[in-house]
Amino acid sequence: MTEAMTLMGRTEEREKAYPLWIERILLLVAIVLFALYSSDLNRAVDHALMGPAVAYILFPLALLATVESMGRFVQARLRS
């Protein structure tokens, strides 16, 4: 491994590159899940305001949080 010098003068080792294609695939899966299930979720909640709020705001945020968590988990596993 090569060493890099930071602005503070510390020497850090470079780790192997993180494969970004994993997060891209996870994000595409989240987009597909949103497209497939958001209208079903809207109908399942069956409320004039809460249905769209859950289906089009909370559901995508939960999917993005899940994708981010999975990406960080994979990144941590690849580091060790």
C-alpha positions as CSV (number, residue, x, y, z in Angstrom):
1,M,0.0,0.0,0.0
2,T,1.2,3.5,-0.7
3,E,1.2,6.2,1.8
4,A,-0.3,9.7,1.4
5,M,0.4,12.9,3.2
6,T,-2.5,15.0,4.5
7,L,-2.7,18.8,4.8
8,M,-2.1,18.3,8.6
9,G,1.2,16.5,7.9
10,R,-0.1,13.1,8.9
11,T,0.8,10.0,6.9
12,E,-2.1,7.8,6.0
13,E,-2.2,4.5,4.1
14,R,-4.5,4.2,1.1
15,E,-6.9,1.4,1.2
16,K,-8.3,-0.4,-1.7
17,A,-11.0,1.4,-3.7
18,Y,-14.6,1.0,-2.7
19,P,-16.7,-0.5,-5.6
20,L,-19.3,2.1,-6.2
21,W,-21.2,-0.3,-8.5
22,I,-22.6,-2.0,-5.4
23,E,-24.3,1.2,-4.2
24,R,-25.6,2.0,-7.7
25,I,-27.2,-1.4,-7.9
26,L,-28.7,-1.0,-4.4
27,L,-30.1,2.5,-5.4
28,L,-31.6,1.0,-8.6
29,V,-33.3,-1.7,-6.5
30,A,-34.7,1.0,-4.2
31,I,-36.0,2.9,-7.2
32,V,-37.7,-0.2,-8.6
33,L,-39.2,-1.0,-5.2
34,F,-40.6,2.5,-4.9
35,A,-42.1,2.3,-8.4
36,L,-43.7,-1.1,-7.7
37,Y,-45.0,-0.5,-4.2
38,S,-45.7,3.2,-3.6
39,S,-49.2,3.0,-5.1
40,D,-50.0,-0.1,-3.2
41,L,-48.8,1.6,0.0
42,N,-50.9,4.6,-0.8
43,R,-54.0,2.4,-1.1
44,A,-53.1,0.4,2.0
45,V,-53.0,3.5,4.2
46,D,-56.3,4.7,2.8
47,H,-56.3,8.3,4.1
48,A,-56.5,11.5,2.1
49,L,-53.4,13.1,3.6
50,M,-51.5,10.3,5.3
51,G,-51.6,7.9,2.3
52,P,-49.6,10.1,0.0
53,A,-47.4,11.3,2.8
54,V,-46.4,7.7,3.7
55,A,-46.2,6.5,0.1
56,Y,-44.4,9.4,-1.5
57,I,-42.3,10.9,1.4
58,L,-41.7,8.3,4.2
59,F,-41.4,5.2,2.0
60,P,-38.7,6.7,-0.3
61,L,-36.8,8.1,2.7
62,A,-36.9,4.7,4.4
63,L,-35.6,3.1,1.2
64,L,-32.8,5.6,0.9
65,A,-31.8,5.1,4.5
66,T,-31.8,1.4,4.0
67,V,-29.6,1.7,0.9
68,E,-27.2,4.0,2.8
69,S,-27.0,1.6,5.7
70,M,-26.4,-1.4,3.4
71,G,-23.7,0.6,1.6
72,R,-21.9,1.5,4.8
73,F,-22.1,-2.1,6.0
74,V,-20.6,-3.4,2.7
75,Q,-17.9,-0.7,2.9
76,A,-17.0,-1.7,6.5
77,R,-16.9,-5.3,5.6
78,L,-14.5,-4.6,2.7
79,R,-12.2,-2.6,4.9
80,S,-11.6,-5.5,7.3
